[in-house]
Amino acid sequence: ENTALGETINEYGVYFTIVDEQVTAKIETNLRRVPSTEKAEDVVTTIYNGDWIKRTGIGHNGWSRVEYNGQVLYAVTSYLSTDGSSASEPTYQDVSDNVTAKEECYLRSTPDSANDDNVVATLSAGTVVPRTGIGSNGWSKLNFNGTEVYAVTSLLEVQQ
C-alpha cells in the first residue's frame, strides 16, 4: 500500500490518518484484528508498558492502527503513548454531561482494565448516566446510582 504520511485511509468504516511512529502501552492493551471491542476472540495479543510497536494510523473514533509481528492490528488510542509514559496519576477535567455506551461496556471501581476484579456493572447502549470527569488516561468518571465509577472514554457517547 502506498499511502503518504498525513493521508487518510478507510478501514472498517474508521478513517485513519497515516502516521509512522513508535508507541508503547500506558496500561495493559489488547491488540485486535478489527477496531472494535465487541468480540473477545478478535484479541490477537496484549502489550504492556515498555513494549514498543509501530503505529501506522490514528483513527477518528479512538482507535489506532498498529503493526505487530507483520500483522496490521488495532488498539484503543488512549491506551498508547509515544513518550513511554505509563498511566500514572491521571488528571480529570470536570464535566457535566450525560453519556451512554456505544456498545455494552464495563463500569469499574478504578480506571484500570488489567483484570475484571474491579467491574461493578455493565453499561448498555441506551442507558444514560451522568459523567463528572474526562481523564487524561482515556477513562471517564461516571456517577452510577450514586457511586463513582470509571469507563473507557472511547466507548461512550454523549447524549444531547
N, CA and C atoms as an extended XYZ file, in Angstrom:
480
Properties=species:S:1:pos:R:3:atomname:S:1:resname:S:1:resid:I:1 pbc="F F F"
N         0.845       -1.174        0.000 N   GLU     1
C         0.000        0.000        0.000 CA  GLU     1
C         0.888        1.234        0.000 C   GLU     1
N         0.600        2.160       -0.867 N   ASN     2
C         1.394        3.373       -0.949 CA  ASN     2
C         0.584        4.556       -0.471 C   ASN     2
N         0.592        4.759        0.835 N   THR     3
C        -0.105        5.910        1.382 CA  THR     3
C         0.916        6.815        2.032 C   THR     3
N         0.774        8.095        1.796 N   ALA     4
C         1.722        9.065        2.333 CA  ALA     4
C         1.303        9.476        3.736 C   ALA     4
N         2.287        9.913        4.521 N   LEU     5
C         2.005       10.413        5.853 CA  LEU     5
C         0.969       11.527        5.759 C   LEU     5
N         0.022       11.527        6.681 N   GLY     6
C        -0.993       12.571        6.691 CA  GLY     6
C        -2.200       12.259        5.826 C   GLY     6
N        -2.077       11.289        4.919 N   GLU     7
C        -3.228       10.889        4.115 CA  GLU     7
C        -4.187       10.101        4.989 C   GLU     7
N        -5.408        9.947        4.521 N   THR     8
C        -6.425        9.225        5.278 CA  THR     8
C        -6.837        7.974        4.520 C   THR     8
N        -6.958        6.862        5.234 N   ILE     9
C        -7.483        5.636        4.639 CA  ILE     9
C        -8.695        5.196        5.449 C   ILE     9
N        -9.592        4.458        4.827 N   ASN    10
C       -10.798        3.982        5.496 CA  ASN    10
C       -10.699        2.466        5.625 C   ASN    10
N       -10.702        1.994        6.876 N   GLU    11
C       -10.733        0.562        7.158 CA  GLU    11
C       -11.824        0.313        8.182 C   GLU    11
N       -12.707       -0.622        7.881 N   TYR    12
C       -13.804       -0.962        8.800 CA  TYR    12
C       -14.646        0.279        9.141 C   TYR    12
N       -14.732        1.234        8.216 N   GLY    13
C       -15.509        2.441        8.473 CA  GLY    13
C       -14.825        3.444        9.379 C   GLY    13
N       -13.559        3.207        9.689 N   VAL    14
C       -12.792        4.141       10.504 CA  VAL    14
C       -11.831        4.888        9.590 C   VAL    14
N       -11.773        6.199        9.726 N   TYR    15
C       -10.842        6.998        8.932 CA  TYR    15
C        -9.541        7.150        9.704 C   TYR    15
N        -8.489        6.533        9.195 N   PHE    16
C        -7.183        6.582        9.843 CA  PHE    16
C        -6.279        7.577        9.116 C   PHE    16
N        -5.709        8.513        9.871 N   THR    17
C        -4.684        9.397        9.337 CA  THR    17
C        -3.355        8.659        9.455 C   THR    17
N        -2.640        8.545        8.337 N   ILE    18
C        -1.404        7.763        8.297 CA  ILE    18
C        -0.293        8.465        9.087 C   ILE    18
N         0.315        7.700       10.002 N   VAL    19
C         1.459        8.183       10.773 CA  VAL    19
C         2.529        7.091       10.743 C   VAL    19
N         3.708        7.423       11.176 N   ASP    20
C         4.785        6.442       11.302 CA  ASP    20
C         5.509        6.772       12.591 C   ASP    20
N         5.148        6.091       13.658 N   GLU    21
C         5.744        6.400       14.956 CA  GLU    21
C         5.745        5.166       15.839 C   GLU    21
N         6.575        5.208       16.861 N   GLN    22
C         6.651        4.124       17.828 CA  GLN    22
C         5.773        4.481       19.024 C   GLN    22
N         5.014        3.502       19.495 N   VAL    23
C         4.166        3.712       20.670 CA  VAL    23
C         4.343        2.539       21.621 C   VAL    23
N         4.038        2.798       22.886 N   THR    24
C         4.004        1.732       23.878 CA  THR    24
C         2.674        1.836       24.619 C   THR    24
N         2.363        0.809       25.376 N   ALA    25
C         1.105        0.777       26.121 CA  ALA    25
C         1.252        1.557       27.420 C   ALA    25
N         0.259        2.390       27.749 N   LYS    26
C         0.241        3.049       29.060 CA  LYS    26
C        -0.190        2.039       30.112 C   LYS    26
N        -1.155        1.195       29.731 N   ILE    27
C        -1.666        0.126       30.586 CA  ILE    27
C        -1.731       -1.110       29.703 C   ILE    27
N        -2.000       -2.237       30.288 N   GLU    28
C        -2.170       -3.471       29.512 CA  GLU    28
C        -3.161       -3.194       28.376 C   GLU    28
N        -2.732       -3.432       27.143 N   THR    29
C        -3.527       -3.039       25.974 CA  THR    29
C        -3.686       -4.211       25.025 C   THR    29
N        -4.931       -4.514       24.680 N   ASN    30
C        -5.200       -5.576       23.713 CA  ASN    30
C        -5.009       -5.058       22.293 C   ASN    30
N        -4.362       -5.882       21.465 N   LEU    31
C        -4.264       -5.596       20.032 CA  LEU    31
C        -5.264       -6.505       19.341 C   LEU    31
N        -6.110       -5.912       18.504 N   ARG    32
C        -7.245       -6.626       17.928 CA  ARG    32
C        -7.188       -6.665       16.411 C   ARG    32
N        -7.850       -7.694       15.847 N   ARG    33
C        -7.930       -7.840       14.387 CA  ARG    33
C        -8.763       -6.747       13.737 C   ARG    33
N        -9.758       -6.242       14.482 N   VAL    34
C       -10.647       -5.198       13.976 CA  VAL    34
C       -10.763       -4.111       15.044 C   VAL    34
N       -11.084       -2.868       14.647 N   PRO    35
C       -11.202       -1.783       15.621 CA  PRO    35
C       -12.551       -1.820       16.336 C   PRO    35
N       -12.742       -2.829       17.168 N   SER    36
C       -13.981       -2.988       17.929 CA  SER    36
C       -13.702       -3.833       19.161 C   SER    36
N       -14.385       -3.542       20.254 N   THR    37
C       -14.205       -4.342       21.476 CA  THR    37
C       -15.304       -5.393       21.591 C   THR    37
N       -16.099       -5.551       20.521 N   GLU    38
C       -17.265       -6.429       20.614 CA  GLU    38
C       -16.917       -7.884       20.911 C   GLU    38
N       -15.932       -8.439       20.216 N   LYS    39
C       -15.671       -9.871       20.341 CA  LYS    39
C       -14.300      -10.134       20.974 C   LYS    39
N       -14.301      -10.899       22.037 N   ALA    40
C       -13.047      -11.230       22.719 CA  ALA    40
C       -12.103      -11.991       21.796 C   ALA    40
N       -12.677      -12.782       20.877 N   GLU    41
C       -11.810      -13.596       20.005 CA  GLU    41
C       -11.047      -12.753       18.978 C   GLU    41
N       -11.370      -11.449       18.871 N   ASP    42
C       -10.618      -10.574       17.971 CA  ASP    42
C        -9.282      -10.146       18.578 C   ASP    42
N        -9.072      -10.421       19.877 N   VAL    43
C        -7.814      -10.048       20.512 CA  VAL    43
C        -6.726      -11.013       20.052 C   VAL    43
N        -5.671      -10.459       19.435 N   VAL    44
C        -4.571      -11.281       18.928 CA  VAL    44
C        -3.491      -11.416       19.989 C   VAL    44
N        -3.182      -10.309       20.669 N   THR    45
C        -2.143      -10.312       21.688 CA  THR    45
C        -2.356       -9.119       22.604 C   THR    45
N        -1.579       -9.065       23.668 N   THR    46
C        -1.648       -7.966       24.629 CA  THR    46
C        -0.255       -7.387       24.783 C   THR    46
N        -0.151       -6.051       24.809 N   ILE    47
C         1.142       -5.418       25.065 CA  ILE    47
C         1.071       -4.663       26.386 C   ILE    47
N         2.247       -4.405       26.935 N   TYR    48
C         2.380       -3.760       28.237 CA  TYR    48
C         3.304       -2.556       28.106 C   TYR    48
N         3.302       -1.705       29.133 N   ASN    49
C         4.195       -0.547       29.101 CA  ASN    49
C         5.626       -1.022       28.907 C   ASN    49
N         6.317       -0.427       27.938 N   GLY    50
C         7.683       -0.834       27.623 CA  GLY    50
C         7.764       -1.703       26.387 C   GLY    50
N         6.625       -2.258       25.934 N   ASP    51
C         6.589       -2.982       24.654 CA  ASP    51
C         6.348       -1.942       23.558 C   ASP    51
N         7.341       -1.731       22.696 N   TRP    52
C         7.221       -0.710       21.655 CA  TRP    52
C         6.775       -1.340       20.352 C   TRP    52
N         5.776       -0.730       19.717 N   ILE    53
C         5.286       -1.196       18.424 CA  ILE    53
C         5.129        0.001       17.498 C   ILE    53
N         4.960       -0.274       16.221 N   LYS    54
C         4.822        0.790       15.234 CA  LYS    54
C         3.352        1.153       15.058 C   LYS    54
N         3.034        2.461       15.182 N   ARG    55
C         1.685        2.930       14.884 CA  ARG    55
C         1.694        3.498       13.466 C   ARG    55
N         0.750        3.018       12.659 N   THR    56
C         0.694        3.452       11.257 CA  THR    56
C        -0.512        4.330       10.971 C   THR    56
N        -1.458        4.407       11.912 N   GLY    57
C        -2.617        5.252       11.681 CA  GLY    57
C        -3.308        5.622       12.976 C   GLY    57
N        -3.900        6.828       12.995 N   ILE    58
C        -4.686        7.283       14.132 CA  ILE    58
C        -6.102        7.522       13.628 C   ILE    58
N        -7.063        6.784       14.194 N   GLY    59
C        -8.449        6.831       13.729 CA  GLY    59
C        -9.233        7.984       14.299 C   GLY    59
N       -10.322        8.322       13.626 N   HIS    60
C       -11.169        9.446       14.044 CA  HIS    60
C       -12.017        9.087       15.258 C   HIS    60
N       -12.077        7.812       15.611 N   ASN    61
C       -13.030        7.384       16.649 CA  ASN    61
C       -12.360        6.740       17.852 C   ASN    61
N       -11.085        7.018       18.088 N   GLY    62
C       -10.450        6.490       19.296 CA  GLY    62
C        -9.649        5.215       19.095 C   GLY    62
N        -9.495        4.769       17.836 N   TRP    63
C        -8.694        3.579       17.557 CA  TRP    63
C        -7.414        3.955       16.833 C   TRP    63
N        -6.354        3.201       17.096 N   SER    64
C        -5.102        3.333       16.353 CA  SER    64
C        -4.853        2.068       15.549 C   SER    64
N        -4.201        2.248       14.420 N   ARG    65
C        -3.803        1.137       13.551 CA  ARG    65
C        -2.320        0.899       13.828 C   ARG    65
N        -1.966       -0.324       14.183 N   VAL    66
C        -0.587       -0.628       14.559 CA  VAL    66
C        -0.081       -1.840       13.772 C   VAL    66
N         1.224       -1.995       13.766 N   GLU    67
C         1.822       -3.198       13.183 CA  GLU    67
C         2.504       -3.965       14.295 C   GLU    67
N         2.239       -5.276       14.321 N   TYR    68
C         2.808       -6.137       15.340 CA  TYR    68
C         3.155       -7.453       14.669 C   TYR    68
N         4.432       -7.829       14.697 N   ASN    69
C         4.878       -9.071       14.049 CA  ASN    69
C         4.357       -9.193       12.619 C   ASN    69
N         4.394       -8.083       11.883 N   GLY    70
C         3.992       -8.112       10.485 CA  GLY    70
C         2.489       -8.075       10.245 C   GLY    70
N         1.690       -8.049       11.322 N   GLN    71
C         0.234       -8.001       11.182 CA  GLN    71
C        -0.263       -6.578       11.399 C   GLN    71
N        -1.295       -6.197       10.667 N   VAL    72
C        -1.983       -4.941       10.943 CA  VAL    72
C        -3.049       -5.228       11.993 C   VAL    72
N        -2.950       -4.551       13.146 N   LEU    73
C        -3.889       -4.737       14.243 CA  LEU    73
C        -4.363       -3.367       14.716 C   LEU    73
N        -5.280       -3.376       15.686 N   TYR    74
C        -5.892       -2.130       16.153 CA  TYR    74
C        -5.871       -2.085       17.665 C   TYR    74
N        -5.677       -0.879       18.217 N   ALA    75
C        -5.632       -0.690       19.670 CA  ALA    75
C        -6.351        0.608       20.006 C   ALA    75
N        -6.854        0.689       21.235 N   VAL    76
C        -7.503        1.918       21.701 CA  VAL    76
C        -6.425        2.997       21.850 C   VAL    76
N        -6.600        4.116       21.135 N   THR    77
C        -5.594        5.180       21.098 CA  THR    77
C        -5.230        5.692       22.481 C   THR    77
N        -6.220        5.851       23.356 N   SER    78
C        -5.956        6.453       24.665 CA  SER    78
C        -5.085        5.558       25.549 C   SER    78
N        -4.921        4.283       25.169 N   TYR    79
C        -4.068        3.378       25.941 CA  TYR    79
C        -2.608        3.446       25.487 C   TYR    79
N        -2.329        4.175       24.402 N   LEU    80
C        -0.984        4.198       23.832 CA  LEU    80
C        -0.291        5.509       24.144 C   LEU    80
N         1.039        5.464       24.279 N   SER    81
C         1.791        6.699       24.466 CA  SER    81
C         3.010        6.686       23.562 C   SER    81
N         3.371        7.872       23.095 N   THR    82
C         4.561        7.992       22.246 CA  THR    82
C         5.790        8.314       23.071 C   THR    82
N         5.598        8.729       24.321 N   ASP    83
C         6.743        9.157       25.134 CA  ASP    83
C         7.152        8.130       26.188 C   ASP    83
N         6.499        6.959       26.158 N   GLY    84
C         6.890        5.900       27.086 CA  GLY    84
C         6.215        5.991       28.437 C   GLY    84
N         5.369        7.010       28.619 N   SER    85
C         4.729        7.161       29.925 CA  SER    85
C         3.732        6.041       30.158 C   SER    85
N         3.575        5.699       31.407 N   SER    86
C         2.542        4.728       31.762 CA  SER    86
C         1.372        5.533       32.316 C   SER    86
N         0.312        4.859       32.628 N   ALA    87
C        -0.879        5.552       33.125 CA  ALA    87
C        -0.710        5.861       34.598 C   ALA    87
N         0.236        6.753       34.908 N   SER    88
C         0.412        7.154       36.300 CA  SER    88
C        -0.684        8.167       36.616 C   SER    88
N        -0.490        8.981       37.611 N   GLU    89
C        -1.554        9.856       38.083 CA  GLU    89
C        -2.240       10.624       36.955 C   GLU    89
N        -3.437       10.212       36.580 N   PRO    90
C        -4.141       10.933       35.521 CA  PRO    90
C        -4.765       12.222       36.052 C   PRO    90
N        -5.009       13.152       35.170 N   THR    91
C        -5.761       14.341       35.550 CA  THR    91
C        -7.148       14.223       34.945 C   THR    91
N        -8.140       14.685       35.663 N   TYR    92
C        -9.523       14.651       35.193 CA  TYR    92
C       -10.030       16.066       35.011 C   TYR    92
N       -10.597       16.301       33.829 N   GLN    93
C       -11.240       17.581       33.557 CA  GLN    93
C       -12.689       17.443       34.004 C   GLN    93
N       -13.137       18.384       34.842 N   ASP    94
C       -14.522       18.327       35.306 CA  ASP    94
C       -15.478       18.600       34.161 C   ASP    94
N       -16.461       17.725       33.997 N   VAL    95
C       -17.509       17.938       33.004 CA  VAL    95
C       -18.842       17.612       33.667 C   VAL    95
N       -19.899       18.016       33.014 N   SER    96
C       -21.221       17.667       33.494 CA  SER    96
C       -22.071       17.387       32.255 C   SER    96
N       -22.030       16.150       31.809 N   ASP    97
C       -22.855       15.766       30.671 CA  ASP    97
C       -23.414       14.374       30.923 C   ASP    97
N       -24.216       13.910       30.006 N   ASN    98
C       -24.801       12.579       30.124 CA  ASN    98
C       -24.298       11.719       28.990 C   ASN    98
N       -23.913       10.491       29.324 N   VAL    99
C       -23.336        9.605       28.323 CA  VAL    99
C       -24.033        8.252       28.352 C   VAL    99
N       -23.903        7.537       27.247 N   THR   100
C       -24.328        6.145       27.187 CA  THR   100
C       -23.215        5.367       26.498 C   THR   100
N       -23.320        4.056       26.520 N   ALA   101
C       -22.306        3.216       25.875 CA  ALA   101
C       -22.611        3.111       24.386 C   ALA   101
N       -21.555        3.179       23.541 N   LYS   102
C       -21.732        2.945       22.103 CA  LYS   102
C       -22.160        1.496       21.889 C   LYS   102
N       -21.503        0.623       22.623 N   GLU   103
C       -21.881       -0.787       22.696 CA  GLU   103
C       -21.679       -1.110       24.163 C   GLU   103
N       -22.125       -2.231       24.634 N   GLU   104
C       -22.021       -2.545       26.057 CA  GLU   104
C       -20.587       -2.332       26.562 C   GLU   104
N       -20.445       -1.695       27.717 N   CYS   105
C       -19.089       -1.543       28.285 CA  CYS   105
C       -19.140       -1.703       29.804 C   CYS   105
N       -18.002       -2.093       30.359 N   TYR   106
C       -17.895       -2.295       31.803 CA  TYR   106
C       -17.758       -0.964       32.536 C   TYR   106
N       -18.370       -0.899       33.706 N   LEU   107
C       -18.141        0.190       34.648 CA  LEU   107
C       -17.276       -0.382       35.758 C   LEU   107
N       -16.193        0.322       36.091 N   ARG   108
C       -15.207       -0.216       37.035 CA  ARG   108
C       -15.012        0.726       38.216 C   ARG   108
N       -14.599        0.141       39.325 N   SER   109
C       -14.375        0.939       40.531 CA  SER   109
C       -13.064        1.720       40.453 C   SER   109
N       -12.151        1.299       39.589 N   THR   110
C       -10.881        2.007       39.373 CA  THR   110
C       -10.638        2.090       37.863 C   THR   110
N        -9.889        3.104       37.388 N   PRO   111
C        -9.652        3.260       35.946 CA  PRO   111
C        -8.547        2.323       35.465 C   PRO   111
N        -8.860        1.044       35.439 N   ASP   112
C        -7.843        0.034       35.169 CA  ASP   112
C        -8.540       -1.208       34.639 C   ASP   112
N        -8.076       -1.710       33.484 N   SER   113
C        -8.701       -2.910       32.919 CA  SER   113
C        -7.737       -4.095       32.893 C   SER   113
N        -6.771       -4.094       33.813 N   ALA   114
C        -5.801       -5.196       33.855 CA  ALA   114
C        -6.499       -6.527       34.108 C   ALA   114
N        -7.539       -6.498       34.934 N   ASN   115
C        -8.367       -7.693       35.105 CA  ASN   115
C        -9.771       -7.215       35.416 C   ASN   115
N       -10.698       -8.125       35.588 N   ASP   116
C       -12.090       -7.726       35.761 CA  ASP   116
C       -12.551       -7.736       37.221 C   ASP   116
N       -11.605       -7.770       38.172 N   ASP   117
C       -11.965       -7.771       39.590 CA  ASP   117
C       -12.682       -6.487       39.995 C   ASP   117
N       -12.432       -5.397       39.241 N   ASN   118
C       -12.994       -4.096       39.626 CA  ASN   118
C       -14.266       -3.739       38.852 C   ASN   118
N       -14.823       -4.695       38.109 N   VAL   119
C       -16.062       -4.427       37.372 CA  VAL   119
C       -17.238       -4.405       38.348 C   VAL   119
N       -17.964       -3.287       38.369 N   VAL   120
C       -19.094       -3.169       39.280 CA  VAL   120
C       -20.429       -3.279       38.552 C   VAL   120
N       -20.432       -2.996       37.245 N   ALA   121
C       -21.675       -3.053       36.483 CA  ALA   121
C       -21.346       -3.034       35.002 C   ALA   121
N       -22.368       -3.277       34.195 N   THR   122
C       -22.239       -3.167       32.749 CA  THR   122
C       -23.188       -2.080       32.276 C   THR   122
N       -22.668       -1.176       31.457 N   LEU   123
C       -23.489       -0.105       30.894 CA  LEU   123
C       -23.932       -0.523       29.502 C   LEU   123
N       -25.244       -0.575       29.299 N   SER   124
C       -25.784       -0.967       27.991 CA  SER   124
C       -25.969        0.264       27.124 C   SER   124
N       -25.908        0.064       25.820 N   ALA   125
C       -26.221        1.144       24.887 CA  ALA   125
C       -27.641        1.611       25.172 C   ALA   125
N       -27.825        2.914       25.291 N   GLY   126
C       -29.153        3.453       25.564 CA  GLY   126
C       -29.378        3.796       27.022 C   GLY   126
N       -28.613        3.180       27.933 N   THR   127
C       -28.715        3.542       29.347 CA  THR   127
C       -27.855        4.783       29.570 C   THR   127
N       -28.476        5.855       30.039 N   VAL   128
C       -27.788        7.143       30.166 CA  VAL   128
C       -27.374        7.376       31.615 C   VAL   128
N       -26.097        7.758       31.816 N   VAL   129
C       -25.591        8.074       33.153 CA  VAL   129
C       -24.854        9.409       33.114 C   VAL   129
N       -24.838       10.133       34.250 N   PRO   130
C       -24.107       11.397       34.314 CA  PRO   130
C       -22.594       11.158       34.332 C   PRO   130
N       -21.864       11.993       33.557 N   ARG   131
C       -20.392       11.938       33.567 CA  ARG   131
C       -19.892       13.179       34.286 C   ARG   131
N       -18.935       12.967       35.211 N   THR   132
C       -18.419       14.075       36.005 CA  THR   132
C       -16.990       14.455       35.637 C   THR   132
N       -16.300       13.581       34.903 N   GLY   133
C       -14.919       13.901       34.560 CA  GLY   133
C       -14.430       13.120       33.363 C   GLY   133
N       -13.497       13.747       32.612 N   ILE   134
C       -12.827       13.077       31.494 CA  ILE   134
C       -11.340       13.077       31.803 C   ILE   134
N       -10.755       11.877       31.872 N   GLY   135
C        -9.370       11.744       32.313 CA  GLY   135
C        -8.357       11.795       31.195 C   GLY   135
N        -7.136       12.173       31.556 N   SER   136
C        -6.009       12.198       30.615 CA  SER   136
C        -5.562       10.772       30.292 C   SER   136
N        -6.126        9.803       31.024 N   ASN   137
C        -5.733        8.399       30.880 CA  ASN   137
C        -6.691        7.615       29.997 C   ASN   137
N        -7.627        8.303       29.326 N   GLY   138
C        -8.555        7.582       28.461 CA  GLY   138
C        -9.786        7.056       29.175 C   GLY   138
N        -9.950        7.433       30.448 N   TRP   139
C       -11.104        6.977       31.226 CA  TRP   139
C       -12.003        8.153       31.573 C   TRP   139
N       -13.292        7.895       31.670 N   SER   140
C       -14.251        8.891       32.145 CA  SER   140
C       -14.751        8.485       33.523 C   SER   140
N       -15.020        9.495       34.344 N   LYS   141
C       -15.593        9.296       35.673 CA  LYS   141
C       -17.098        9.460       35.546 C   LYS   141
N       -17.849        8.463       35.985 N   LEU   142
C       -19.302        8.488       35.875 CA  LEU   142
C       -19.947        8.367       37.249 C   LEU   142
N       -21.196        8.798       37.334 N   ASN   143
C       -21.972        8.616       38.548 CA  ASN   143
C       -23.019        7.549       38.238 C   ASN   143
N       -22.812        6.359       38.783 N   PHE   144
C       -23.717        5.242       38.525 CA  PHE   144
C       -24.471        4.920       39.803 C   PHE   144
N       -25.748        5.266       39.841 N   ASN   145
C       -26.576        5.024       41.033 CA  ASN   145
C       -25.920        5.565       42.311 C   ASN   145
N       -25.331        6.755       42.193 N   GLY   146
C       -24.722        7.392       43.365 CA  GLY   146
C       -23.303        6.950       43.656 C   GLY   146
N       -22.745        6.039       42.861 N   THR   147
C       -21.384        5.552       43.065 CA  THR   147
C       -20.483        6.086       41.964 C   THR   147
N       -19.263        6.516       42.334 N   GLU   148
C       -18.302        6.957       41.330 CA  GLU   148
C       -17.680        5.730       40.671 C   GLU   148
N       -17.812        5.646       39.360 N   VAL   149
C       -17.249        4.531       38.600 CA  VAL   149
C       -16.507        5.088       37.391 C   VAL   149
N       -15.776        4.205       36.702 N   TYR   150
C       -14.972        4.601       35.554 CA  TYR   150
C       -15.335        3.756       34.342 C   TYR   150
N       -15.274        4.400       33.160 N   ALA   151
C       -15.491        3.679       31.902 CA  ALA   151
C       -14.521        4.254       30.875 C   ALA   151
N       -14.170        3.439       29.889 N   VAL   152
C       -13.264        3.887       28.835 CA  VAL   152
C       -13.981        4.956       27.996 C   VAL   152
N       -13.374        6.129       27.920 N   THR   153
C       -13.989        7.276       27.251 CA  THR   153
C       -14.388        6.962       25.808 C   THR   153
N       -13.538        6.244       25.089 N   SER   154
C       -13.808        5.999       23.663 CA  SER   154
C       -15.002        5.080       23.448 C   SER   154
N       -15.477        4.415       24.507 N   LEU   155
C       -16.633        3.540       24.375 CA  LEU   155
C       -17.948        4.250       24.703 C   LEU   155
N       -17.838        5.552       25.041 N   LEU   156
C       -19.014        6.315       25.450 CA  LEU   156
C       -19.404        7.311       24.377 C   LEU   156
N       -20.685        7.665       24.358 N   GLU   157
C       -21.100        8.784       23.512 CA  GLU   157
C       -22.014        9.699       24.305 C   GLU   157
N       -21.858       10.986       24.045 N   VAL   158
C       -22.629       11.999       24.762 CA  VAL   158
C       -24.061       11.995       24.269 C   VAL   158
N       -24.988       12.088       25.210 N   GLN   159
C       -26.409       12.195       24.883 CA  GLN   159
C       -26.822       13.656       24.937 C   GLN   159
N       -27.498       14.115       23.910 N   GLN   160
C       -27.920       15.542       23.882 CA  GLN   160
C       -29.173       15.710       24.723 C   GLN   160
